[in-house]
C-alpha cells in the first residue's frame, strides 16, 4: 500500500482477534492515523495498545454504529482530534 502516511482512517468493529482489529493494525503500520472503534470501547483500546508501541498513531472510540446520531457525533469528534478522515472501514458483528 502506498500513499497512506498521515491519512486518517476510522475502522469500526476494531477488536483484537477479528478482521477490524487486523485492519486497524495494518493501516497503522502503513502510517495512517487510526481511530479504532468498537461497541466495546475496552476492545478498541486493546487494539490501540497494540498500535502505539510500534510507533503508530491511534485513538480508541466506543460507539454503536446502529445509533446514527451517536455515530455521527463520534465521527465529527474524531475529525477534530486526528484530522479529516480519508478512509472508513467497517467490519462489525451485529447480533440480534
N, C-alpha and C positions, 0 to 999 in steps of 0.2 A: 504494500500500500504506500502510495506516495502523496505528498502534499497535504498531510493531515496535521502536521505540527502546529500547535496553538489554536487549532479549530476546536469547537465546543460540541460535545455530544451529550445527549440525555439517553440513558439506557434504562428502560423500565423493566421490571422483573429481574433486576440485578441482585441475585443472591448467590452465595457460594454453592458451587456444585451444579449450577444449571447454566443453560446457554446464555442467559442475560448476564450472569456474573462473568462468564468467559468472554463475552463480547466487551464488557466494560474493561476487563483486564487487557485485552488485545488492543483496543483503541487507545488506552493509556500508554501501552508500550510503543505505539506509533506516534506518541507525542500529543495526543488530543487531551484537552481538559474535559474531564468526565463527571457528570452527575450520575451517580448510581442510585436509582430509585426503585423502591420496592414497597409493597404494602406493609411489610415488616421492616421498620427503619433499622433495627439492630442487624438484620441480614444485609442491608445495603451498607451499613457501617463496616461490617466484616469484609466486604469486597474492597471498600476504600482502604481498610487496614492492610490489604494485600498490595494495593497500588502504590501507596505513599512510600513504603520502604524502598521500592525500586526506583524512586525519583519521580513518579508520576504525580499529576495534579488532579485531585478528585475530591468531591464532596458527596455526602450521603443525604438522601431525602426520603422521607416516608410519605407515600401518598397512594391513594386508591384510584386507579385510572378509570374506574366505573363512576366516579364522582366528578363530573365535568368541571364544575366551578372550582373545586379544590385543586384539581389538576392544572387548570388554567392559572390559578394563583401561584402554584408551585413552579410552573414554567416561567412565569414573569419574575419571580424571586430568583430563580436560577440565572436568568439573563442578567440580572443586576450584579450577581456575585462573580460569574465567570465570563460574561460577555454574551453576545447574541449567539444562540445555538445554531449550528450548521448541520447537525445530524440528529436524528431521533430514531432509536431502535427500540422496538417493543417485543418482549417475549414473556408476557405474563401468563400465569397459570390461573385461570378463572374457574373456581369451583362453585357449584350451585347446591 
